[in-house]
Amino acid sequence: MVEKFRGLIPPGSIWYRFTREEAVTFLQHTGHYDDMTPQQRRELDSIDLQALPGKTEDIERQISEAGLNIVTLHD
């Protein structure tokens, strides 16, 4: 499950943490995986994604459309 949490920097920001497998799934869904080199794919680990103000709904829609679930750790 993609972890959603409130960040410290900047204050009140929203962050999403993906495991490697979730990151691959999300990047494939958004089309960014194809843009990566073979080396970048091998080195891909967990990723954190910050939602910019006004973009939270769009990011969460993309996560859901990729077939991933979100768990809120701290709201």
N, C-alpha and C positions, 0 to 999 in steps of 0.2 A: 504494500500500500504506500502510495506517495504521501509523505509526511508534510503537513502544512503547519507552519508556526509563525508567530509574530517575531520579527527580528529586532535587534537592538540598534542596528545602524542601517539606514536612518531610523529614528524612533517611529514605531508604529508600522513599519514595513511588513509585508507579507512575503514569506519565503516557502518554497517547496523543495523537498529533498527526495531525490530519486535514487534507487539502487542502480547498479549497472544494468540489470535486466530491464528495469522500468525505463531507464534512460534510453536504451536501445529502442524499445517499443515506442516511446514518445518521439524520438528523433526520426524513426522510420515513418511514423504517422504524419509528422509535420514536413517530411521530405528533406530534412537536413542530414540524415544519415548518408544519403547518396552523395552529398557534397564532401564527405570526410574521406581522407586518404586511408589506405589500409593500416598505416601505422597509427593514425588517430583512432581508428576503430579498435585496434588491439589495446591501446593505452586508455581507452575510455573506462572510467570508473564511475562511482556515484557522482551525481551532479546536484548543485543547488541552483534554483531559478528564482529570481526576485520578480515579484509582480509590481510593476510600476503603477502609480496611482491611476485608477480608471481601467486597468487591464486585468484585474483579478478575475472577473467573470469570463473574459475571453480565454485566459489561461486555463481556468477550471473546465471550461467547455471542451477545450482541446484535449485536456487530460482525460476527461470522460469519454470523448469520442475515440481516443486511443485504446479504450477498454481498461483503463487503470482506475483504481479507487483512491480516494483521498481520505486520510485520517487526520483530523485536527488535533495537534498535540497541545497547543496553548492558544486560546482565543482571547 
